[in-house]
Amino acid sequence: MSKPRGSWIGLVLAVALACGCRVSHPEHDGYWIRNYNPGERAEHRPAPYSGEYVLHARPPVDDPAGDVPTERAEVFARTIEAGDAVGFELENEVLFAVTGDERTALDSSRYCWHIRPGTGPDMTTIRTRSFVRLVVGIVAVAALVGGGLQAAF
């Protein structure tokens, strides 16, 4: 009996993570897309929305301002379409910012991508889409778990 309960909790958590959580930093230029920290895997994915994407440099982790959103400097901005690549890439230990087909070399520092407010979807649209994905995911998991529980009994 405890196994279905543990499975249910694990599946709900997996759905919540798969639906994606994005954070808006009003004091830091909009809707967060992706971070890069030295030593971590650099990755790029399709842009979720069309708009102006802004790359910010973040202070080093050991800097007292390292986690203060207002202490991040804009490096550059690019207008890209939904579905174009956005993120980071490492090649021969050189870090690149990726936007569409463009690659821009960066120093080995901490960075984050955001959508500039007013150039992409509004936050209501973003939150509504995230909520709908979460509800659909929970319903799907409930249906799968419910079917599994019926088969077990």
N, C-alpha and C positions, 0 to 999 in steps of 0.2 A: 504494500500500500504506500510506503514512503517513496518508492522509486518514481511513481507517476507524479507525486508532488514535487520532487526534486527536478524531474524532467520539465515540468510545467514552469517552474521558476527559471531554470536555465534557458528555456525557449523564449520566455518573455524578455529576459535580459538580452538575449541574442537579437531579438526583433528590435528592441529599443536601440541597440548599438547599430544594427544594420540600417535603420531608418535615418540615422545620422543626426547629430546634434551640432548646430551651428550657433555661434554666439555673435551678437552685435555689440561692438564697442563704440558707443556714441562719441566718446572722447578720443577715439582712435580710428577715425575714418572708415566706419562702416562694418559690413557683414564679413566675418572671418571666413576664409577659404582653406588655408593650409599654412603650416609652420615648417621651418627647417632649423634644426639644431646640429652643430658639428658632431660628427660621430653617429648620427642617426641616418637611416635610409632616406635618400632623396627620391621623391616620386612626383609624378605629374599625372593628372587625370583630366577628363573632359570638364570644361567649365560648366557649372550648373545653370548659369544665366548669362545673357548678353549684358555687357556694361563695361565700365572702365575699371580695370583691376589695378590696384596700387600695391607695389612692393615696399615694405617697410623693413629697415634694419633695426634689430633689437639689441640692446646692450648685452654684454656678456653675462652669464649666469651669476658670476661672483660680484657683479656691479650692483650696488644697493638699488639702483633704478631698474634692474633687470626685468622685473615683472610689473612695472608701472606703465600702463598703456600710453600715457602722455609722453613718455620718454623714448618714443620710437620715431625714427626719422624716415621720411619718404625718400626712396631711392629713385624710382621712376614709376610711370603709369603707362598702361597700354589698353586700348579699347579692343576687346575681343568678343567673338560671338559664342553663344551657348554651344557646347560640344567641342570647341577648340581646346587644345591642351593648355593647362595652367599648373605651375608648380615648379619643381626643381629637378635637376639631373646632375649626377656626378659622372665625369668621364676622365680617366687618368688622374684622379684625385683633384680635379678642377671642378668647382661648383658652378652650375649655370642656372639662371632663371629661365623658365620656359613659358612662352606665351604664343599660342598658335604654332607656327613654324619657326618662330624666332627663338634664338638662344643667346643669352647675354651672360658673359663671364662675371662672376662675383668673387669677392674675397671670402675666405672661410670664416663666416660669422653666423649669427642667428638672424633669421628673416621670417616674415609672415606676409601672406597675400590677403587683401581685403577688396571688396567691391566698394567703390566710392559711392557714398549716398547720393541718391538722385539720378544715377546713371544706369542702374539695374532695376530689378523689381523692388517694390516697397516692402518693408518688414512684415506688413500684414499678409501679403502674398506668400512670403517665405515661411512665416509661422503656420499659415493655413496648410500649405503643402506638407510641411513636416508633421503637423498634427494628423492630416489625412493618412499619410504613410504609416504613422504609428498605429492608428486605429485599424487600418486594413491589415497590418502585420499582426496585431493582437488577435483580430478575428480569425485570421488564417491559422495562427498557432493554436487558438482555442479549438478550431475545427479539427486540426491534426491530432491534438492531444485527446480531444473528445472521442475521435474515431479510434485512437490507440487504446483508450481506456475501455471502450466497448468491446474491442477485440480481445482484451486481456481478461474480461469477465465473461 
